[in-house]
Amino acid sequence: MTPAEPTRLDFNSGGERLAAWYYVPGGEGPYPLVILAHGFGGTYEGRLWAYAERFRDAGIAALAFDYRHFGESTGEPRQLLSIPRQHEDWRAAIGFGRSLDRIDPARVALWGTSLSGGHVVALAAGDPRIAAVIAQTPFADGLPTVRQAGIANLIKMSATGLRDLAAAARGREPEMLPIVGMPGEAAAMSQPDSYDGYYALFERRAEFRNDVCARAALTIGAYRPGRRATSVSCPLLVLTCAADAVTPPGPARRMAARAPLGRSIEYPAEVGGHFSIYVGDLFERTVADQIAFLREVFGIEAAPAAVSAGD
């Protein structure tokens, strides 16, 4: 059977409706499932669909979703980035995914990138039923990650975050912080490749809302999901870029080393950095590595190569 187009679904988390897209190979199944969500401020439109399509075409079902407060999911205020709430959303997505038709609930993997690359490690550490984890350019440790932003930017972000908390306490509209900005601007990410790199993930620039409630800046530095890797009992694949100026590769490599079944692949500086991994040749290279890992974990044989008439 020809694989179908994704099915638009909804599920509940924390009293909100979360938007999801379900990709399933043609056939009866049951299939292994990969659950995907984006990083800091990202949504399904930021090329989650590209990974889901590739997994489906490799014989693996995929469920991509938007966190509450973002994208097509509900939740007020808009653009509120809460790590505890995002963890709750992941747990709801895992339960929902295990209940889907044609899915083998014993073969569910988690896929995260950047900030969600830390989330999936933390979630797998608390759920021994997870079959595999892929963490792409992951946020493994808040301390070195926020240092990448620079001290001047940290001071500006913290001041904006405090104003946002004060606004929330008074019932006022949130104070917003840009997700990406040009070097020297106050933004969660203002490294030289961040602004153009993040916008490049969206086919239409209007699909990307470039702000979050600024209170997120006050919590991100204390988030250290890599420390939980020792409790991840399933195979863990960590993908890093040597030239990553947003989430430093060193803590991510150490996270992989801590995991009992962890392994890591690092791509050299000349092929690109944090945002290059989503597009072009580096995307093709990394998604092939991810599919090979999942096929190994799930026991799926690769399709035989086509033989030309002259062979």
N, C-alpha and C positions, 0 to 999 in steps of 0.2 A: 504493500500500500504506500501511496505517496504521503509523506508527513503533512499533517494539516497545519494551517496557519494557527498562531497562538489563540487560545481561548481567554477572553477577559473574565476574570473572577474577582470576587471580594471575600474577605474574611474579617473577623473581628479581633481587635486587640485593645484592651483598656477602654472599652466602650466606644471605640472609633471604628470606622470602616476602612480597611486597608485594601488598596488596589493591587491586583496581581495579574500576571500573564503566564499562562500554562502552555508549555511546549511539550508535545508528546510525539514520539516516532509513530509511523504507521504500523498497525498491527495490534495484537491483543495484549501484549505484555505478559506478566508484570515487568515493569521497567525500573531500573534504579533511577533515583531522582537527585538532581542538584538544585539547591535553593540559593538564590542570589539576591543580594541587596547592595546598594552603592555606598560610597564613602562620605566624606564631610560635605553635606549639602547636596549630594547627588541624587538623581532619580533614574527611573527606568529608561528615560529617553537618552541618557548619557551613555549609550552603547551597552547597557546590560543586555539589550535584545540581541546584540551581535554574538555575545558569548552563549546566550540561551539557544540561538539558532544553531551554532556549531555543536553544542552538546547534543541537541535533538538529532542532528544529522549523523552523529556518531552512535546513535542508538541509546542515548541517555535522556530521559525526560528532564525538563527544567521548569522551575517556578521562580520567577523574578517578581519582586514586590517593592512598593514605595513605603517608607516609614510613615507613621502618622505625622501630621503637620507638613508633609511634603508631597509634591507632585499631585497625583490623582487621589491620594488618600485624604480622609477628613482629619480634623483636629485644629483647634485654635489655642493660642495664636499661631498663625502661619509661620513657617520657618523656625519653629522651636526645636533646637537640637538638644535632646536629653539622652545621655548614654543609658541610664536605667530604663527609660521608656523604649529605646531602641532594642535593648536586650529583651524586654517583654515582647516587642514585635517579632523578634527572631523566634522566641519560644512559641508564639502563636503560629507563625509561619511553619515551623517544624511540625507541630501537631496537625495543622491543616494539610500540609503536604503528605504526611503519612496516611491521611484519610482519603486521598484522591483515588479515583478509579484507575486501574491499570498500573498502579505503583506498588512496588515491593517495599513495605514499611521498614524492613530490616536493612535496606540498602539506600539510605539517605545521606547525602553529602552536603556540606556547607561550603559556599564560595563567597569570599569577601575580598574587598579591595580597599587599600588605604585605611581609613578609620574602621570600616567593617572587616578589614583583614585582621584587626585585633578582636573585634566582636566575635568572629567565628571561632577563634581559639578559646575565648572565655566561655562561650556557649558549649562547645564540645567538651571542655573540662568538666562541665556540670551535667553532661548527658552521655553516659557510656554507650548508648544505642547509636550514636552518630557513627557512620561507617567510614567517612573520610572528610578531610578538610583541605581546602585550597585557600591560601592567604597570599594575595598578590600585592606587592609593594606595601606591606602591612604597617599600620601604626602599632608598634610593639611596646613602646615605652614613651610616655608623655614628656619626660624630662629632656632627653636629647632632641625630641621632635620640636618642642616649643623653642629650644635654643636655636634651631634652624631659622626661626622667624626673625631673630635679632632683638637685642634688648630694647631699642627705641620702639620697634613695632609692638613688643610685648607691653610696654608701658602704655601706649596708646590704646591697645586692645583691652587692657585691664580697666582703664578709666572708662571706656565705653561700656564694658560689661557691668561695672558698678552702677553706671547711670541706668542701664537696662533693669537691673535688680530693683533699683529705687522706683523706676516707672511701674514695674510689676506690682510692687508693694502698695502703690497708690492707685492701682487699677487703670493705669494709663497705657497708651499704645507702646509697644516695645521699641527700644532703641536698637537699631539694626547695625550689623557689622558686615562689610563686604566679605564674601568667601574668598575671592581672588582680587588682587590689585596689582598695579605696576610697582616695581621696586621703589621703596621709600614710602609707599602709601600704607595706611593702617588697614590691614586686611588679614584674614586668617592665614592666607598664603600669598606672599608677595615676592617669591623668588623669581628670577628673571624669566623662567619659562612658564610660570603659573597662569598668568592671565590668558595668553593665547592658547596655552595647552588645555586648560579646562574648557574654554569655549569650543575648541576643536572637537570635543566629544559629542556635540549636539549638531544635528543636521540643520536646524534653524536656531539662530542665536536666541530668539524669543523663548525657546523651550527651557532655557536656563535662567532661573531666578538667582541673581548673584548677591544674596544676603542671607544672614541668619540672625536670630535674636542674639544680641551681643553677650548675654550671660554665659553662653557656651565657652567663651574665652577664659572664664574663671575656673572651669572644671577640667579642661582638656589636659593640663599638665600633670594632674594627679592620676590620670588613667594609665595603668601599666598592665595591660592584658597579657603581655609576654611572660609575666611571672607565673601564669597559670598553665603554661605549656607542659609542665611536668605531669599534670593530671589529664592530659589528652591521651587516651589509650588507643585511638585509631591512627591510621597513617595520616601524616600531615605534610603537605607540600608547600614550601615557602618560596616565593619568587621575588627576587630583588633586582634592582638596577644599580650598578656601581655609581652611576652619575645622578642618582636620586637626590635632589636638593630639598625635598619636602619631608619624606619619611626616611631617615637615614638607614642604610642597609645593615649596619653593624648590629643594632639591637634585634633586627629581624632574623639575621643569621644565628644569633645566640638563642633566640626563641626556638628555632628549628632544632638546634643542638640539644635543648633541654627536653624536647618531646621524646618519649621512648621510641616512637616510630617516625621521627621527623627527618625530613631531608630538605635540602635547599638547592636552588639553581640561581646563580647570579649572572646577569647579562652585562657585557662589558660596556664601558662608558661611551664608546663610539657609536653604539646603537641607540642611545637615547636615555632619557630619565623618567621621572615619575609619570608624566602624562603621555610620553611616547609609547608606553606599553599598551595603550588602548587602541592604537591606530597603526595602519601601514604594515611594514615588514615585521616590526617587533611584535605587533599583535598576532600576526600569522605564526610567528615562531613560538610565542608563549602559549597561545591557545592549543597548538599542536602538542606541546609538552604537558599541558593540563589534561588533554584528552588521553594521552598515553598513560598518564598516572591513573586516571579514573578507570580506564579499561583494565589496567593491571589490578587495581583494588577490587573492581566488580567482576573480574573474570570474563571480560568481553573480548572476543577475538576481533582483531582489526579486519576490515573487509579486504579480500584479496585484491592485489593490484590488477588493473585491466591489462590484457594481453593484446597487442596489436596483431593485425592480420598477417604481418610479415614475420612474426616471431615463430 
